[in-house]
Amino acid sequence: MTKVLVATDKAFAPVAVKGIRQVVEQAGFELVLLENYTNPDDFKKAIADADAVIVRSDKTDKAVIDSGQNLKIVVRAGAGYDNVDLPAATAKGVVVMNTPGQNSNAVAELALGLMVYYVRNFFNGKSGWELKDKKLGIHAYGAVGKNVARIAKGFGMDVYAFDPFIPKEAIEKDGVKWLGSVEELYSKCNFISLHIPANSQTRQSVNSALLSRMPSPAVLVNTARAEVINEADLLKMFQERKDFAYLSDVEPSNKAEIEAGFKAKYFCTPKKMGAQTEEANVNAGIAAAKQIVNFINNGDKTFQVNK
């Protein structure tokens, strides 16, 4: 019998697990759960006889992949897949997929929630300011970026976007102003919402050369990946500009130094929360289960990312 492992150090919501189980068992497969584990060795042991695995942000490195003697497919329940070692999977003949778009509204709502929390002074009772009529720049206009734009327009924000892979017409039809360069985006907007993946082109690409262009007040919101930020330059921005703020769903390695000197201009969620809604759990988890069934039964590789 085909064995499907769900390995999640941050467990899916119970309703999502119920949906995953239904999809897997209706296909005649066996579902095994490894939830809230703390020792990576537990993942290696659990994957040993699995044919397929669903993960979230779990580190699925070469050691884990090589431990899967029967492993055929890894599905990352979410859009980003930098936690999965693609070369190791490819070398072993393992297909890796993601579930693009399934968490996008949850992440977008968090991005706007972080903005509201900041402009209202972290709800400390003091007078704040409003998002209406402020310029928001969306750095990467994929599924999350599109949802950020939709919600931000509801706040009355003036929304701009840059994405070299999305046609100008596709951005403008959403009522969003297209900009032709990343430099122009940062020069134009008081708020920047980051949605770029972490790869060889983007790591540490959000640096002082970009951030210093932002008009005052300048607020950077990161619900993407920590690796895309040049953290030395981030600290430099705090030191040089009192109007700069950083709101993040991913903890920087120099968090302690930032908090020590600039606590009023910084907030980071205690644990990555972008996809932590029941709806996102259900959407991504069930999509992952369906993709596994379609791959095992029909050879469907629609969402493969290690081609």
C-alpha positions as CSV (number, residue, x, y, z in Angstrom):
1,M,0.0,0.0,0.0
2,T,1.2,3.5,-0.9
3,K,2.2,5.3,2.3
4,V,1.8,9.1,2.6
5,L,3.6,10.8,5.5
6,V,2.6,14.2,6.8
7,A,5.7,15.6,8.6
8,T,5.0,18.9,10.3
9,D,6.9,20.5,13.2
10,K,4.0,23.0,13.1
11,A,1.0,20.8,12.8
12,F,-1.8,21.4,10.4
13,A,-5.1,22.4,11.9
14,P,-7.2,19.3,12.8
15,V,-9.8,20.2,10.1
16,A,-6.9,20.2,7.5
17,V,-5.7,16.8,8.7
18,K,-9.2,15.4,8.4
19,G,-9.4,16.7,4.8
20,I,-5.9,15.3,4.0
21,R,-6.9,11.9,5.5
22,Q,-10.1,11.8,3.5
23,V,-8.3,12.4,0.2
24,V,-5.5,9.9,0.9
25,E,-7.6,7.1,2.2
26,Q,-10.3,7.5,-0.5
27,A,-7.4,6.8,-2.9
28,G,-6.6,3.6,-1.0
29,F,-3.4,5.0,0.4
30,E,-2.2,4.9,4.0
31,L,-1.7,8.2,6.0
32,V,0.9,8.5,8.7
33,L,1.3,11.6,10.8
34,L,4.5,13.0,12.4
35,E,3.3,16.2,14.1
36,N,5.1,18.7,16.4
37,Y,8.3,16.8,16.3
38,T,11.5,18.4,17.6
39,N,14.2,16.0,16.6
40,P,15.2,15.9,12.9
41,D,16.0,12.2,13.4
42,D,12.4,11.5,13.9
43,F,11.7,12.9,10.4
44,K,14.4,10.6,9.0
45,K,12.9,7.5,10.7
46,A,9.3,8.3,9.7
47,I,10.2,8.9,6.0
48,A,12.2,5.6,5.7
49,D,9.3,3.6,4.2
50,A,7.1,6.5,2.9
51,D,6.3,6.8,-0.8
52,A,5.2,10.4,-0.5
53,V,5.6,13.2,2.1
54,I,3.8,16.5,2.7
55,V,5.8,19.1,4.6
56,R,5.3,22.7,5.5
57,S,8.4,24.7,6.5
58,D,10.1,21.5,7.6
59,K,13.8,21.2,6.6
60,T,13.8,18.5,4.0
61,D,17.5,18.2,3.3
62,K,19.7,15.6,1.6
63,A,19.9,13.5,4.7
64,V,16.1,13.4,5.0
65,I,15.6,12.7,1.3
66,D,18.2,9.9,1.3
67,S,16.5,8.3,4.2
68,G,13.3,7.8,2.1
69,Q,14.1,4.4,0.6
70,N,10.8,4.3,-1.3
71,L,10.3,8.1,-1.7
72,K,8.8,9.3,-5.0
73,I,7.4,12.7,-4.2
74,V,7.7,15.6,-1.8
75,V,5.0,18.2,-1.7
76,R,5.6,21.5,0.1
77,A,2.2,22.7,1.3
78,G,2.7,26.3,0.4
79,A,4.4,28.4,-2.3
80,G,8.0,28.7,-1.1
81,Y,10.1,25.6,-1.3
82,D,13.6,26.7,-0.3
83,N,13.4,24.3,2.7
84,V,13.6,21.4,0.3
85,D,16.9,20.3,-1.2
86,L,16.0,20.2,-4.9
87,P,19.3,18.9,-6.2
88,A,19.3,16.0,-3.7
89,A,15.7,15.2,-4.7
90,T,16.5,15.4,-8.4
91,A,19.6,13.1,-8.0
92,K,17.4,10.5,-6.2
93,G,14.6,10.8,-8.9
94,V,12.2,12.3,-6.4
95,V,9.6,14.8,-7.7
96,V,9.2,18.0,-5.6
97,M,6.0,20.1,-5.9
98,N,4.6,23.1,-4.1
99,T,1.0,24.3,-3.8
100,P,1.0,27.9,-5.2
101,G,-1.8,30.2,-4.3
102,Q,-3.3,28.1,-1.5
103,N,-1.9,30.3,1.4
104,S,-1.9,33.5,-0.5
105,N,-4.9,35.3,1.1
106,A,-3.7,34.3,4.6
107,V,-0.2,35.8,4.0
108,A,-1.7,38.9,2.4
109,E,-4.0,39.5,5.4
110,L,-1.0,39.2,7.7
111,A,0.9,41.8,5.7
112,L,-1.8,44.3,6.0
113,G,-2.4,43.4,9.6
114,L,1.3,44.1,10.4
115,M,0.9,47.5,8.7
116,V,-2.2,48.4,10.7
117,Y,-0.5,47.2,14.0
118,Y,2.4,49.5,13.3
119,V,0.7,52.6,12.2
120,R,-1.5,52.4,15.3
121,N,1.6,52.3,17.5
122,F,1.2,48.6,18.4
123,F,-2.2,49.4,19.9
124,N,-0.6,51.2,22.9
125,G,-3.4,53.8,23.2
126,K,-1.4,56.6,21.6
127,S,-2.5,58.4,18.5
128,G,-1.3,56.8,15.2
129,W,-1.9,57.4,11.5
130,E,-3.8,55.8,8.7
131,L,-3.0,53.7,5.6
132,K,-5.5,55.6,3.4
133,D,-3.8,57.5,0.6
134,K,-0.3,56.1,1.5
135,K,1.8,54.6,-1.3
136,L,2.2,50.8,-1.1
137,G,4.8,49.1,-3.3
138,I,4.4,45.4,-3.9
139,H,7.7,43.7,-4.7
140,A,6.7,40.7,-6.7
141,Y,3.2,40.4,-8.0
142,G,2.4,36.7,-7.7
143,A,-0.6,35.2,-5.9
144,V,0.3,36.8,-2.5
145,G,1.1,40.2,-4.1
146,K,-2.3,40.2,-6.0
147,N,-4.1,39.6,-2.7
148,V,-2.1,42.3,-0.9
149,A,-3.1,44.7,-3.7
150,R,-6.8,43.7,-3.4
151,I,-6.9,44.3,0.3
152,A,-4.8,47.4,0.3
153,K,-7.1,49.0,-2.2
154,G,-9.9,48.4,0.2
155,F,-8.0,50.5,2.7
156,G,-7.7,53.3,0.1
157,M,-4.0,52.9,-0.4
158,D,-2.3,54.0,-3.6
159,V,-0.9,50.6,-4.9
160,Y,2.2,50.1,-7.1
161,A,3.9,46.9,-8.2
162,F,7.1,45.7,-9.8
163,D,7.6,42.2,-11.1
164,P,9.8,41.5,-14.1
165,F,7.9,38.2,-14.8
166,I,4.4,39.7,-14.9
167,P,3.2,41.7,-17.9
168,K,2.4,45.3,-17.4
169,E,-1.2,44.7,-18.7
170,A,-1.8,42.0,-16.1
171,I,-0.9,44.3,-13.3
172,E,-2.8,47.3,-14.6
173,K,-6.0,45.4,-15.1
174,D,-6.1,44.9,-11.4
175,G,-6.1,48.7,-10.9
176,V,-2.5,48.6,-9.7
177,K,0.1,51.0,-11.1
178,W,3.0,49.2,-12.9
179,L,6.6,50.3,-12.4
180,G,9.4,49.3,-14.6
181,S,12.2,48.9,-12.1
182,V,12.7,47.8,-8.6
183,E,14.6,51.1,-7.9
184,E,11.5,53.1,-9.0
185,L,9.3,51.0,-6.7
186,Y,11.4,51.8,-3.7
187,S,11.8,55.5,-4.6
188,K,8.0,55.9,-5.0
189,C,6.5,54.1,-2.0
190,N,6.3,54.6,1.8
191,F,5.4,51.0,2.3
192,I,7.0,48.1,0.6
193,S,5.5,44.6,0.9
194,L,8.0,41.9,0.0
195,H,6.9,38.7,-1.8
196,I,10.1,37.6,-3.6
197,P,11.4,34.0,-3.2
198,A,14.8,33.2,-1.7
199,N,17.1,32.1,-4.5
200,S,20.6,32.9,-5.9
201,Q,19.3,36.1,-7.5
202,T,17.4,37.5,-4.6
203,R,19.4,36.6,-1.4
204,Q,20.4,39.8,0.4
205,S,19.1,41.8,-2.6
206,V,17.0,44.1,-0.4
207,N,19.8,46.3,0.7
208,S,20.7,49.9,1.6
209,A,20.9,50.8,-2.1
210,L,17.1,50.1,-2.3
211,L,16.0,50.9,1.2
212,S,17.7,54.3,1.2
213,R,15.5,55.3,-1.7
214,M,12.3,55.0,0.2
215,P,10.5,58.3,1.0
216,S,9.7,59.2,4.6
217,P,8.2,57.5,6.5
218,A,9.6,54.2,5.3
219,V,8.0,50.9,6.3
220,L,9.3,47.6,5.0
221,V,7.0,44.6,5.5
222,N,8.5,41.1,5.0
223,T,6.2,38.1,4.9
224,A,8.5,36.3,2.4
225,R,11.9,35.0,3.5
226,A,14.6,36.3,5.9
227,E,17.3,35.5,3.4
228,V,16.3,38.2,0.9
229,I,17.2,40.9,3.4
230,N,20.8,42.2,3.7
231,E,20.7,42.3,7.5
232,A,23.7,44.5,8.0
233,D,22.1,47.1,5.7
234,L,18.8,46.7,7.6
235,L,20.6,47.6,10.8
236,K,22.2,50.5,9.0
237,M,18.8,51.8,8.0
238,F,17.6,51.8,11.6
239,Q,20.8,53.7,12.7
240,E,20.6,56.3,9.9
241,R,16.9,56.9,9.5
242,K,14.6,57.4,12.5
243,D,11.6,57.2,10.2
244,F,12.4,53.6,9.1
245,A,10.4,50.6,10.4
246,Y,10.6,46.9,9.7
247,L,7.7,44.5,10.2
248,S,8.4,40.9,9.6
249,D,7.0,37.4,9.7
250,V,10.6,36.0,9.6
251,E,13.1,36.6,12.3
252,P,16.4,38.3,11.4
253,S,19.6,36.8,12.7
254,N,20.4,40.2,14.3
255,K,17.0,40.5,16.0
256,A,18.6,41.1,19.5
257,E,20.6,44.1,18.2
258,I,17.6,45.6,16.4
259,E,15.3,45.2,19.4
260,A,17.9,46.7,21.8
261,G,18.1,50.0,19.9
262,F,15.0,50.3,17.8
263,K,12.1,48.4,19.5
264,A,9.5,51.1,18.6
265,K,10.3,50.7,14.9
266,Y,10.4,46.9,14.7
267,F,8.0,44.0,15.1
268,C,8.5,40.3,14.3
269,T,5.9,37.6,14.8
270,P,7.1,35.1,17.4
271,K,6.8,32.2,14.9
272,K,6.2,32.4,11.2
273,M,2.4,33.0,11.0
274,G,1.7,33.7,7.3
275,A,0.0,30.5,6.5
276,Q,-1.3,29.9,10.1
277,T,-5.1,30.0,9.4
278,E,-7.5,27.1,9.3
279,E,-8.5,28.1,5.8
280,A,-4.9,28.2,4.5
281,N,-4.1,24.9,6.3
282,V,-7.1,23.2,4.6
283,N,-6.4,24.7,1.2
284,A,-2.7,23.8,1.1
285,G,-3.0,20.5,2.9
286,I,-5.8,19.1,0.7
287,A,-4.1,20.5,-2.5
288,A,-0.9,18.7,-1.5
289,A,-2.8,15.4,-0.9
290,K,-4.6,15.7,-4.2
291,Q,-1.4,16.3,-6.0
292,I,0.2,13.2,-4.5
293,V,-2.8,11.1,-5.5
294,N,-2.7,12.5,-9.1
295,F,1.0,11.9,-9.4
296,I,1.0,8.4,-8.0
297,N,-2.1,7.3,-10.0
298,N,-1.8,9.4,-13.2
299,G,1.8,10.6,-13.3
300,D,0.6,14.2,-13.1
301,K,3.6,16.6,-12.6
302,T,1.8,19.9,-13.0
303,F,3.3,21.6,-10.0
304,Q,6.8,20.1,-10.1
305,V,9.5,22.6,-9.2
306,N,12.6,20.5,-9.7
307,K,12.3,20.0,-13.5
